[in-house]
Amino acid sequence: MIGITSYGAYIPRLRLNRMSIFQAMGWFAPAIIMVAQGERSMCNHDEDSLTMAVAAARDCLIGKDRDAVDAAYLCSTTLPFADRQNAGILATALNLRDDIATADFTSALKAGTTGLLAALDGVKAGSRGSVLVTATDKRETRPAYFYEMWFGDGAASLLVGDRDVIAEFVGSHSVSYDFVDHYRAAGRRFDYMWEERWLREEGYGKIIPEAVNGLLKKLNLSMKDVDRLVFPCFFKAEHRALAGKLGAGPEKVIDNMHEVCGETGAAHPLIMLVAALEQARPGDGILVAGFGQGCDALFFRVTDRIAQLAPRQGVRGSLENKKTIDNYMKFLKFRNLIDPEMGIRAEAPTQTAMTTLWRKRKMLTGLVGGICRDCGTHQYPRMDICVNPACGHVGSQDDYAFADRPAKVMTFTGDLLAVSVDPPAIYGMIQFEGGGRFLADFTDCELNDLKVGMPVRLSFRRKITDDERGFSGYFWKAVPQPGAAGRADEIRFDGRVAIVTGAGAGLGRTYALELARRGARVVVNDFGGARDGAGQGSSSPADRVVQEIRDAGGEAAANYDSVATPEGGEGILRTALKAFGRVDILINNAGILRDKGFLKMEPENWRAVLDVHLNGAYHVTRPAFAAMREGGYGRIVMTTSAAGLYGNFGQTNYSAAKMALVGLMNTVRLEGQKYNIKVNTIAPVAASRLTEDVMPPDLFEKLKPDYVAGIVVYLCSEVCGESGAVFNAAAGYYSRAAILTGPGVTLGDGKIPPTPEDIRDHWAQIGSMEGARELGDANAAIVSFMTPPQAADSGKAEEGKAGPTVAEIFARMPEVFNPEKAAGKDLVFQFCISGPGGGDWFVTVREGACRVEAGKAEKPTTTIRMADEDFVQLIQGRLDGMQAFSTGKLKVEGDIMKSQLIGKLFTFKG
Ligand code: NAD
């Protein structure tokens, strides 16, 4: 089967109130009042047909593998370049493969449907597996013309292929005539229009019916087989009348969007087709006709797969995201139809070096930066040296595409002095999630809309217009996400994808609803078995919650796999990636109970509980971790229980599984820290199916899952920096639970192992929890075991066996100094070491010598701040410098690069 496999659309955010055209120009052209209703879409000053095409194509490619695209066709009558392939710029901006075919389809309004036909033919012939077809137009008219009212700007994109087809291609019929209702001569800016009656009666009125009826005849179909009829015609009454003439009632006709957008030229049949697909049900027949020097008519049959397409902006979302303006002068300036004085600053040279553009095409057009293979640091632009001062590796960068990564505003300013078509020029620093930042222009917003911390999306825009040489230069700008302004302080999950296992009921359902309410797209997993996990499972619990989320305006996809098998875990991930293209959040929540006294705990009940709770978390977390690592971001929540943390009669299986999850978290935390993956564990108490028979009814009432959802949702958010912690949550009570280690004691002389009697005699010291503390990881634990306080009676002989103190390290520094590495160096390192063993020291390296002094230096080159224990570990080689830096244990101020010399100037080990 071949056909459409995905769709996307883009209509610019700005809409011009048509009445504002009349208000400004009605004195001159009073007749335009007749069509001055509603609004038309208009490009921002930095948008054109190419930028709109990129936006529509990105929408279309959501959840699709870009590497699978074999060809990209761009269809338009208003392409920015007459001789430089515009489809090639599109393909570079989208980071498509280099070995694909690209083509521009142009010079007729039916270019969109013609491009679509060529794509379908290519797939049908077997020469291409997947073709991206994008149609776009931004047509200009002289001011105060009827067509200025009728036209709008927009783009639509379709992916055509032979896999996962959402609308099967049934057939087509084309007619081609040199029929001229309007034309635009080469090099001219505006169309020359013949009388409208000519277009209405001889054009639309005859040529569209010929193509449509020809197609129906060819396919042996009638208008009864058509559920949605798509054809452009910007005269409202004529549109309806023509549909009637073709035998289609008003319920079948897709709106021509005159009131809300206007006619978007070559893009319009495809934009209307996307609108039709958005409303379509499986089995629907869609007939689309593209008019212009003839007509192409195509017939599609919608398949079941349409329901599985990942959510996207489409036509519906584009129309909702709008800002209506009444300022007609702005419209004229944005389209360069008036030429106000821009000042001397605007005369700055804008020539683009084609050499640089070619060599840096991925960086400039595709927004591709780098990721360090060794330390995982992201950077833009990509360079030969990793920017992480603790890494600095050379040649360690792989490509990293930034355009689709979520980002946030770090700083911004409105600049009235900088040249801008829409002052003030707004620009500032944006921070990408997972790392990387750059100074970006902000667009599609007012200064008042912006707030620090607000989520932004990158958008491909025109950056420079070189009028002298007729060149447009493109780059990426930041656009605040729709509706983000009013909720900068709210914890949001816009753009995030969450998986909640066991979300068909109880706590999981509450988490899923709350995440979706805050903008996350949620995979609702539930096997739907009995309380003890028995039965064949059921799709109803997951489906019900998905419906609840959708009814509330959210986005969700159902999954019915059991977490108890590796295939189930993979299946859950597949659902997330297919539906939403990424995974940011995972809540391992699915659970069952099989309570029995320990002696009655048969292996099957033991295993069933471990399979769901412990193995289940492993099965889902492992593939999710891989996807999160790829995205440089992740939040995972495990679910333990008081039964595991503290024990509970009759629940040996459950307690063992629940406590094992804490162990799983401890190590996932360490392995995830480099990729910004944080993992925590919740120990909830809540009213649910699992607890209904063990809780008294009045308590059951007070323990609504909503009291647990708040902390779980917080742990899933990017504002939460916690990782590796366990939290109790019940009825509004929250606390942290942790594994603490007492100070302990070292017995004996290190030559003869202590005897049981020695142990008995020091039992109080061994068991003491006075001064107990948490230990960062197993290495920290071993270090602390090797350097504990000495037994009160173990005598002076034991002194000196503990690790060096901070003061001793500084005292030894001149001894471990490498003068040969210090030639020509003139540096002052200031060390500020916190904690009981800390203090301030500074080390001067000058003329091949080193001097260590206590206190603060006047002008240190580099200042290093650390806690005393971390510092000792670092010097002993037990704490990795890069890890210490990336986890905040090591803070460097001043000249960061110079801090890397410390390891060369001083040899502490050996
Ligand atoms: P619940 O029974 O209401 O929800 C658990 C959900 O998990 C059910 O919808 C069930 O169908 C689903 N599920 C079971 N096995 C599955 C599998 N193999 N694959 C996918 N889904 C599966 O229970 P709840 O109280 O909301 O429990 C949620 C989690 O919280 C569990 O892990 C539970 O152990 C834990 N917990 C709950 C409490 C409490 O007081 N409710 C206390 C401590 C821990």
Boltz pocket constraint, residues with backbone or C-beta under 6 A from the ligand:
constraints:
  - pocket:
      binder: B
      contacts: [[A, 501], [A, 502], [A, 503], [A, 504], [A, 505], [A, 506], [A, 507], [A, 508], [A, 525], [A, 526], [A, 527], [A, 528], [A, 529], [A, 530], [A, 531], [A, 533], [A, 541], [A, 561], [A, 562], [A, 563], [A, 564], [A, 588], [A, 589], [A, 590], [A, 591], [A, 592], [A, 612], [A, 616], [A, 639], [A, 640], [A, 641], [A, 642], [A, 682], [A, 683], [A, 684], [A, 685], [A, 686], [A, 687], [A, 688], [A, 689], [A, 690], [A, 691]]
      max_distance: 6.0
